[in-house]
Amino acid sequence: MRFLAEWEESEGVLLALPDEHTDWNHILEEALMQYRLLINAVCLNSDVKVLLVCKDRHMAEERLGEIAGYENLVLVETDYNDTWTRDYGPLCVENIGKGGELRLLDFGFNAWGLKFASDKDNLVNLRLSEQGIFSKASYRNNRDFTLEGGSVETDGHGTVLTTTRCLCSPNRNGGKSKEEAARMLQARLGADHVLWLDYGALEGDDTDSHIDTLARMAPDDTIIFTGCRDMDDPHFEELLKMRAQLEMLRTADGNRFNLVELPLPDPVYDPEDGSRLPATYSNYLVLNDTIFMPTYACPEKDILACHTVKIAFPNHTVVPVDCRTLLRQHGSLHCATMQIPKGILNIV
């Protein structure tokens, strides 16, 4: 079993459209503008199918406007609680023992440790499989194990990078130890080299330190991570400890990782309550030869982040997408999307 890396070939990306029945209701028009911006960026800069889950197709077409006419945009009706498809969307593995057969794994989702409602989100993958959107032969029910897509990173060769705060959370799988959680990752994802970060947390983060807010695996034994150089920033000490731990990690062959540091965005605050929001450039999305980079109206750092990620992906095109509205619900670009590898979709 081999857990596929994000930079391997994809044929689709899964998103869910905000509506009145999601947590976006109080800023729905802003949220719809944000999703139109994101969908437009992906449709124009990638050849993948944008699989957009919606409650009502006609209403979705009306709200999307001209974007609804894109050939690579596919609207699919089903119910859901909210729009964070990264964490309830499917994870995909290659069954090496059966000639590279792909399996779509549907893990349990309980809204980051029972923080919010998730009963409908938890059934989205099953509903899409029942509708024939996903290959029914590839679908595997793994909902007895709670695992969010944003909580695990892989190099595609058996190494998984994750965080203790999330995977060992008592409200997910009863507070498993690192050893117990690692065994589950090995059994379900084929992870034979599990790396743990015990440090790293962003203010306003509801996920208990998802790895995709902090550090991302990249080709050629590289880890791209969020750093902080401002000693007066509340994140400084925690991210410094995380960096020190990253420097101690080793590949499966016993070598050091190549570390690439992303800047921490300038503070972004909620306009309603003034709380700091979890802005991070680590929350980018890789779709084939394109990287979609979240930006936050921090001109110098936005540009620096776009240039920095090309150190690890020199042949990729980087497309910046303003994600300040996504931050209003404490997520960003990667959180709102889930790539679908080639060979899973039944859409022509």
Number of C-alpha atoms within 10 A of each C-alpha: 22 24 26 21 22 23 21 16 18 20 19 25 23 21 25 24 24 26 24 10 13 14 15 21 13 11 14 16 14 16 21 19 14 19 22 19 16 21 21 19 15 23 17 11 17 18 17 22 23 25 24 19 24 22 18 15 16 12 11 21 15 11 17 19 10 11 16 19 11 14 11 18 20 16 21 18 17 19 18 24 20 22 25 26 26 23 28 29 30 26 23 24 23 19 16 11 8 9 8 12 14 24 23 25 20 26 25 23 25 21 24 22 18 11 11 12 14 18 14 15 24 22 20 21 24 18 16 18 19 13 15 13 16 22 19 18 12 17 21 17 13 15 14 11 17 20 24 26 23 25 24 22 26 24 23 21 16 19 23 25 22 25 26 22 21 24 27 19 17 13 17 21 17 12 15 17 15 16 11 12 18 21 16 15 20 20 12 17 23 21 23 18 17 22 22 18 20 15 20 27 21 21 15 19 18 16 22 20 24 28 28 28 27 26 29 23 26 22 14 11 17 18 20 22 26 24 24 20 13 11 10 9 12 12 18 17 17 16 22 18 15 22 21 11 15 21 13 10 16 14 14 15 6 8 10 15 18 15 18 18 17 23 18 25 22 16 15 18 17 16 9 7 7 9 13 18 21 23 29 29 28 27 24 26 24 22 26 19 18 19 23 23 26 27 26 21 14 13 11 10 18 23 13 13 23 22 15 17 23 14 13 20 19 12 10 16 16 22 17 19 20 17 21 23 20 21 21 23 19 19 25 28 27 25 24 24 26 27 30 27 25 13 16 21 19 12 13 5
